[in-house]
Amino acid sequence: MSKKTNDNKTNDKKLTNFKLKFLLMVLVVDAITVILLYFIMPLVQNFPPLSENIAFQEQLEELTHIQQYIIAYILCISIHSLSFFLLMRKIFAYLKKYYNNEKISYDEILNVRKDCINIPYKVFLVQMVLIIAIGMLFNFIMLVSSFTIMRFTLMIIVIASIISVILLIGTQKMLYKVNISTYEVCKKYEKNIGYRITNSKNLLFQMIPFILVILIVISLIGYSKAVQQEGFATANYYRAYLEMNKVSSDNVSMESLKNLLNNIPLQSDKDYYFIITPNDEQIYTSNPDGNISDFVLKYRDFFYEQSNGVLYETYGVDEQLYIVDITDSNGGTWYYGFKYPVVDFDLFLYYFELIIVVFIAYTILLSVWSHNISNNLIKTTESLKDILDDENLDKNNILPIVSNDEFGDLSYYYNKIQEFTVNNIEKIHENQNMLMESERLASLGQLIGGIAHNLKTPIMSTSGAIEGLSDLIKEYDSSIDDPEVNSKDHHDIARDMNEWIAKMREYIEYMSDIITAVKGQAVTLSESDAVHFTLDELVKRVDILMKHELKNAIVYLNIGIKTDEKTILNGDINSLVQVINNMISNSIQAYNGKTEQNIDLIIDKKDNNIVISVKDYASGLPKKVQEKLFKEMITTKGKNGTGLGLYMSYSTIRAHFNGDIKFETEEGKGTTFYIILPLNGNT
């Protein structure tokens, strides 16, 4: 099996593991949701005690509560997983490319970063809607009372909010790593990507559901406990009367029981009594609209001994019964007692109003607190922005530390980073100057060899001229007393002497130009020679200084001035000569030792700019070099290069001439560098 195949399998496994982590998060969160509902619902809905018995529920319903919750769980994870994978399809596509080291465009990076910020909030909304929808569905299936449905709806909304916040936080945590990976792929960054939610709003967004759930759960449980107590009190009321007024087993009949129950005063006009004959053959209620449900009868059969005489209408219905039994002379068991509602709507409204008041108060306090935190962050951000806008890192330009908390720590460590950065920049400048000086001296060393050769010819010629002039002087001296020498001969000797002197003057001027050029290149980088100079002076210096290197390489420099050669520029001519020479040297080296090659040095005027182009016909620049050119020190010469040349040239043209350097290159055809010098204020 090939290494590439193994790598692909490993990368596919990484993506699968990432998906499984998300799926596991959904499974766990949905499981927590269902478990919370299973345990909280009986409390807030005041379910009958012992009624979560599976055998009991099998007698009443097609599906037990556990089975219903399992179905709800399967339905939740199915819909949630599907929604997750639909929302994250772009991120999965990105991760597949990322793990396989495939090329990823910047547009894809931006889309992934946007999704990493937006998806958690989309997840929140989607899960909120789904949980509420599924919860309400089961709410209406399982519950019958509108009052009960209203209570449970509050619980569903709260639980949905909390679970959605948990999913939001979990999704943000997992997508944080994905977002970080995009910066490994691409170092570019932009502001205002994705939904912008301020820190204060985000804090409210995440805290309010937790406050709401605490208020609602405590209130609903408190209400349920109050209702239970009211139910127990009513049951004890009827228990006391029934214990005082007992019927003899020999005298048990429908009429005797009616007489007994009729004589017991009802605690509420909504209460009524009931009588159940043996084997539940007949059920009588004193209220024509009253009834005894199957739930009551099944609950009695299952839990009568444990219920202490208290029975319940059904799940989620706040009606109870107090029941006693008696055996007649035939051995049949009669049941009778009272049915009464335990709903206290006024109490519920009180709790509901309390929830609203406390919630509003907490929201206001939380809003003030979050805005205070956000304002501290805004102040820190604005201070950072002011420092950035100043465009000048300075140890004295510190961020004020106005609090002893995380924001104070942020300001403190920013100031430390700024100090560290300033120190590093100073060291970089020092090292850069040293490197640039070293490069300049290295270039100067190369020039000296060429200058020595260039000076050799005029020195030898001057020496020859001196010898010739010496011979003429001797000849003239010997001819003074010679009667055969006439005035014409004296004029001929004088003419020859003038010719030798003219040649010596030419050689000396040439040597002077060479010395001037070398002196200009020998000055340190800290010095500048900002003078007026013409284009022909510039070209003359370049020609003198590059002649030896060009001759050794057997490469020809074709110079063309397509504008007025007397055009005047103002600036450091030595720096400009060094930049042009560096480009010519690079062009020579681009031929890799090939001889009989050409380099074009063209000077033209375009759009009030002087454009100096240096063109070679070599192999062109590699793409990786093109991307980094002028941005950092890079070389194509391996260990033989420092990468300082063009980097320093670009800095020189920008700093000393307010100009620019651009280039055009094509593989196999060559490279052209353009030095653009604005003429404003120079001509």
N, C-alpha and C positions, 0 to 999 in steps of 0.2 A: 504494500500500500504506500502511495507517494506521500511525501511530507505535506504537499498542498492539500491533499484529501484529508489528512489528519488535522491540519489547521482549520479547514472548513468545518469539520465535525466539532472541533473544540469551540469555534466561534458560534456555531448553531446552538451548542449546549449553553453558552453564555446567554444568548437571547432567550432560550427556553427557560433558563433559571430566572431571568428577569421577569418573564411573564408569569411564572409559577409564584414568584414572590407577590406579585400583584393579586393573583388569584387567591393566594393564601390569606392576604390581608382582607379581601372581600369575604372569604369563608369565615374568618374569625370574627370580623365585625358583625356580619349577619347572624352568626351564631350567638354572639353577645346580645344582639337585638332581640332575638327570639327568646333567649333565656330570661332576659329582663322582663319581657312581656309576660312570659309564663308565670313568673313569680310576683310581678307587680300587679297584674290585672286582678287576681283574686282580692288583693288588699284594697285597691282603689274602687273596685266595683262591689266590694262587700259580698263576695261569693259565699254561699252557705258553707259553714265548717264541714270538713270531711268530704266535700263534694268533688274534690279532685281525684277521687277513687276511680281507677280505670274500670273495674267491674261494674260499678254504679253507672258510669257514663255509657258503657256498652249497652245497658238496658234502656237508655233514653235517646241516644243519638247514634247516627250512622258512623260518625267518626269521633273518637275520643279527642280531648283537648290536645294531648301529646301528638296524635296523628295529624290534627289540624295544624299545629305549629310546625311539624315536620314538612307538611305540604307547603306552608307559607315560607319555610326556610329554603326549600328547593326552588320555589318560584322566585324568591328574592335573589338567590345566588345566580340563577339562570339569567334573570333580567339585568342584574347588576354587572355580571361578567360580560354579557353581551354589550351593554352600554359602555363599559370600560374599554373593551377592545375596539369598539367603533370610534371612541374618542381618541384612542392612542395609536391608531393605525399608522399615522405619519411618524410617530416616535419609534415604533417598532421597525419601520422601513429604514429610518436613520440608523438605529442601533445595528441593524444587519450590515449596513455599509461600514459603520464604525468598527465593528468587530472584525470585519473582513478586510479592513484597511483599504477600502475602495474610495475613489475620489468623491468628495461631497462639496457641492457648490455653496457659495455664501448665502444664496436665497434659501436653500434647504436649512442651513444653520439658523437663519433668522426665524424661519417657520417653526423649527424645533424649539428654539428659545421662547418664542411666543406661546407655543403649546404648553411648555413646561410651567409657564406662569398662569395661563388661562385654564388649563384642564382641571386643576384642583377645585376651582370655583364652579366650573361646569359640572364636575362630579357632585359637588355639594347640592346644586339645584336639582340634578337628575335624581340623585338618591333621595333627596327630600320628597320629591313628587312621588317616586315609586313607593317609598315606605309608607307615606300617607295613603296612597291609593290602595295598596295591599292591606294595610291595617284597617282602613275604612270598610273594605270588602268583607274581611273577617268580622269586623265590628257588627255590621248589619246582619251577617249570617248567624252569629253567636248570640247577639243581644236582641232584646225585644222592646225594652222601654226607651222612649225618646230621651228621658232624663238620664238614663244610663248611657245611651249613645253619646250624649253631649259630654258626659264626664270622660268617657273613654277617648273621645275625639281629642280632648285636651292632652291626654297622655300620649296619644299617637303623634301629635304634632311635636310635643316636647322630645319624645324619644327619637323621632325622625331628625329633629334639629341636632341633637347630641351625636347621633350616629353619623350624620352628614359632616359635622365638624370634625369628628375623629377621622373619617375618610379623607376629608380635606387636608388635615395635618399629615396623615400618613402618606397621601399622594404627593404632597409638597416635599416631604422628606425623601421619597424615592426618586422624584423627578429632579431634585436638587443635584444629585450625582450625574444625571443625564445632562443637565444644563452645564455643569462644570466640564463634562467631557467635550462639549462643543468648543470650549476655549482651548482645549488641547489641539483640536482640529484647525481652528482659525483664531488668531489673536485679535481680530477686529472686534470692536464692541460698539454698541449704540444705546442711546437712552430711550425711555418711553416705549418699551416693547411689551405688549400684552396689556391686560386690564390694570389700570392704575387705581389702587385702593390704598388710601393713606394709612399710616400706622394706627392712628386713632380709630378709624373706621374698622380696620382689620381686628383691632382689639375688641371693639364692641361686637363685631361680627362673630367672634369666637367665644366671648364671655357671656353674652346675653342668653343663649340657649341653656347654659349651665345654671345661671341664676333662675331662669324660668322653670327648669325642671325641679329645682330644689323647692321653689315656692309652690308649684302645682302638686308635686308628690306629697309634700308635708301637709298641704291644705286638704287634698283628697283623702289622704290617710286619716287626718284629723276628723274630717267629715264622716268617714266610714266608722271610725271608732265612736264618734258621738251617736251615730245612728244605731250602732250595736248596743250601746248603753241604753238608748231609748227603747230598743226592742226588748232588752232584758228587763227593763223596768216595767214595761207593759205586760210582759210574760209573767212577772212576779205578781203583778196586780191581779191578773185572772187566776193565777195559781192559788193565791190566798183565798179568793172567793170559792173556787172549786173544791179546795180542801175543807172549807167550812161547810159546804153543802154537797154532801155525797149521796149517791143513789144506791139503794140496796140492790145486790145482784139478783134478788128474787123479784124485784120490781122494775127491771130494765125494760123500757119500751120507748117508742118514738115520742109518745105523749108525755111520759114522765120526764124524759130528758129535755123536752121543749119547755115544760113547766119550770124545771130547774134553771135552765139557761135564761129563760125570760125574766127570772127574778134577780139576775145579776146585772147591775147597772153597767152600761158600756162606757168605756173611758173616752171614746170619741164617736161622733155620729157616723164615722166611716167604718167603724168596727161592726162585725156581725158574727153570730155563732153558727156552728155547723154540727151535723150529726152524720156519722158514717156507720151503716149497719154492718153486721158480720159479712165477711167476704166481699166487702165493698159493693154489695148488691144495690144499695140505695144511698145517695148522698143528698142530704137536705141542708140548705143554707137559709138563714133568716132574711138575707138580702136577695130579692128575686134576681138581681144582676150578678150576684156572687157566684163563685165556682171554686171547686177544689181540683187543682191540676194533677195530671199524671205524675209530674215531678214531685209534688207533695207526697203522693201515695208511695212512689218508689223510694223517696228519701226516708219516709216512715219505715218502710220494710227493711231498708238497709241499716239505718242509724237510730232507730227509735230508742234503743236502750242507752245509747251514748249521748243523745241529744238533750236529755233532761226535759223532754216534753216540747221543745222548741223545734218547729218545722219551718220550711222556707218555700216561697212560691216557685221560684225558678232562678236561674242564673241572671244576675244583674237587675232583678226586680226587688225593690225594697218593700216587700210585704212578708210578714211572718205569721206563724200560727202557734198558739199554745194548745196542746192536745193532751187529753188523758184517756185512758182505756178502762173498760170494765167488762167483766165476763158475765153473761146471763146464765140462767138456770140450765140452758141447753148446751153450754160450753162455748157459745159463740162470743166473739170479741167485738164490742162496740167502741167506737172512737168518737169523742166529742170535744169541743173546745171553741176557741175564738180565733178569728182571723182579723189582722189589723195592719194598716200601712205604717211604715216607719220612716217614710220620706219626710224630711224637714227642708222644704224648699227655701224657707227664709234663712235657715242656717247655711244652705249651699250658697245663696246669694251673698251672705255675709262673707263667706270664705272667698268667693269669686271677687267681690269688691276689694277684699284685703289683698288678694293676689295682684290686682291691677294697681292699687295704691303703692304697695311695696315695690312692685316691678318698675313703676314709673320713677319712684324715688331712687332705686338702685341704678336705673338707667341714667338718670341725671347725674348721680354721683360718679358713675363709671365714665360717663361722657366727659365730665370735668377732669377726672383723673387722667383719662386717655389723651385728652387735648393738652393737658399739662406736659405729659410725657412727649407727645408729638411736637409741642412747641419747643421743648428742649432740643429735640432732634433737629427741628427746622433751624433753630439758632446755630447749632453746630454745623449743619449743612451750609447755611448762608455764610458762616465764617470761612468754611473751606472754599466756597465759591469765590469769596472776596480775595482770598489768598491766590486762587487759581487765576482770577481775572487780572491780578496784579502782575502776573507773568514773571515774577521775580522771587525765587526761593531765597529766603533770608532767615538766618537764625533769630533775628529780632522780630520777625513777622510771625509771632506765635499765636496759637489758638487759645483764647482765655479759658481757664478751668474754673467754672462757676458753681460746680456741685461735686459732692463726694459720692458719686454713684457711677453707673456704667458709662454715662455720658462724660463724666469727668475723666474716667479712664480712657475713653475714646480720644478726648482732647489731649490728654497727657501723652498717649502713645503716638498720636499724629505728630505732636511737636518733636518727640524723639526721632520719629522717622524722618521728619523734615531736617533735623540737625544732621542725622546720619546721611541723608541725601545730599545736603549742602557740602558736607565734608568729602563725600565721594566725588561730587562734581568738581570740587577744587582739586582733588587728587587726579581725577581724569584729565582736567585741563593741564595740570603739571606734567603728567605722563604723556599727554598728547603733544605738548610743546616739545618735550624731550624727543619723542619719536619723530616728530616733524623736522626738528633740527638735525636728528641723526640721518633722516632721509635726505635732507638738503645737503648735508656734508658728504653723504655717499654720492649724491649726484655731482657735487662739486669735485669729488675725487676723480670721478669718471671724466669730468671736463678737463681737469689738469693734464691728463694724459694726452687728450686731443689738442689742448692749447700748446703743450710742449712741441707737438709735431707741427702745429700751425705756425709757431714762432720760428721753428728751425729754418724754414724756407726764406722768410724775409731777413733773418739774421745772416744767413749765408749770402743772400743777395746783397745785403748792406755791406758785408765784409768784402765781397767782390767789388762793389762800387768804391769802397775805400781804397782797395788796391789799385783800381783803375785811376782814381783821382790822384793817388800818390805817384803813379807813373807819369801822369800829365804834369804834375808839379815839378818832378825831376826834369822832364823834357823842357818845360818852360824855363826852369832855372838855367839849364845848360845852353839855352838858345839866346840868352840875354846879350852875350858879347859876340854872338855868331853873326857876321856881316851878311851871310846868305839868308838869314831869317828876316822876312819882311813883315810888314804890319798885317798882311792877310794871314800869314802863318800864326801870328799872335791871336788874331780873331778866331781862327779855327780851333786853337788850343782852348781859348776861353769858352767857345761853344761846347766843346767836348766836356769840359769841366762842369758847365751848367747842366748838361744832360745827365752826368753822373749824380750831381747834387739833386736834380729833380727825381731821379730814381730812388735815391736815399730818402728823400722827403716822403715819397709814396710808400716805401717800405716802413718808415718810421710811423707814418699815420696809420698804416694797417696794424702795426704792433700796438700802437696806442689804443686803437679800437678794440683789439683783443683784450688788452689789459683792462680797459674800461668795462667791457662785458663781464670779464671774470670778477672784477671788483664788485660789480653790481650783484652777481650771484653769490658773492662771499659774505654779504651782510647778514646779520642774524635776523630771525623772523620777527623779533620785537621792533626792528627798525623799519621805516618805510621811506620810500623815495618818491613822494607824491609830487611829480613834476609834469610839465607839458612835454609831450613827445609826439612825433609824427609816425604815420604808419610805415614809412620807408625806414625810419630809425629802428622801429620794432623788428621789421623783417631782417634788417642788416645784422642786428644782434643775434637773432635766431639762426641766421645763415652761418655766422662766424662760429657760434658755439656748437652747432650740430654737424659742422662740416666733417670733422674727424670721424664721428660715430657713423655717419652716413657712408663715408668713404670706406671704412673698415667692413661694413655690412654689404657693400656694393649695392646700395639702395639709393634711388635718385629722388631728390626733393624738387617737385615742380611748384614753383611759387608764382601765384597770380594775384595781382592787385586790381580789382575791377572797379575801384572807385579812386578818388583823388588821393594819391599817395602822400600828399601833404596835409591830409586830414589830421587834425590835432586831437589827441586824447589826453585826459588829465588823470593821473593816477600813478601807481607804483609800477613802472615799466619792468623792473627786475622781477617782480612777482608774476607779471603777465608772461614775460619771457620764459620763466620757469614752468608755468602751466603749459605753454605751447610746446616747449622742449619735451616735457613729460609725455605729452600726447604723441609727439613724433617718435620718441623712444619706444612707446607702447606699440606704435604701428610697425616699427622696425622689428620688434620682437614677435609681433603677430605673424610674421612670415616664417618664423621658426628656422632661420638660417638660409632660406631661399634667396638667391642673389638675382641681380638684374630686375628688381621690382621697383614699383613707383609709389610715391606718397604725394598727394596733392595738398598744398597749403594755399587756400584761396581766401582772400579778404574782399568782402563786398559790403555794400550799404543797403539795408532793407528796413523800411518803416522807422526811419530815424534811429536805427541801431547799426552798429558795426558788427558784422557776423564773420567770425574767423572759423573756417572749417578745416579740419585735418582728416583726410580720407585715405584709407588703405584698401587694398583689394585682396585681403587675406581670407581666413575662414569664417569671420564673424564671431560674435559673442554668444556663448551658451546661454540658454534661457535662465538657468539658476543665477548666472552672473548678472543678467539684465535686471532681474527682480530686485537685486540688492545693491546695484550700482548707485553711488552717491549717498546711500543710506547707511552703509557701514563699510569698514575696510575689508575689501575682498580682492583677491588676486587670482589670475589664471596661470601664474608662473610657479606654483607649488612652493617649495622651500626657498626658491630664489627671489620671491617677492614678498613684500610686506602688506600690500594693499593700500598703502598710504597715498600713493601718487594721485589717483583720481579723486579720492576722498578729500585730500588736501587741496587739490585744484578746485574742486567744487566750492569748498569753504572759502578759498581765496577770492574767487570770482564773485561770490555772493557778498563777502564782507568788504572787499576793497574797491569793487567796481559796481556794486548793486546790480550785477548782471546775473546770467544764468548759463548753465551748460546742459545741452540736450544731445541725444545721439540717435542714430538710425543704424540698424545692423540687419544683415541677412546672411543666414548660414551659407557658406561657400562662396559668397560674393564680396564680403568685406564690411567695414564699419566706418561711419562718419561721425565725428564729434563736432558739435557746433558751440563756439563760445560767443555768447550774445552780450554785447556791451552797449548800453544805452548812451546816446550822444547828448542827452539833455545836460546842459551846463559844461560840456566838454569842448564843443566846437566854437 
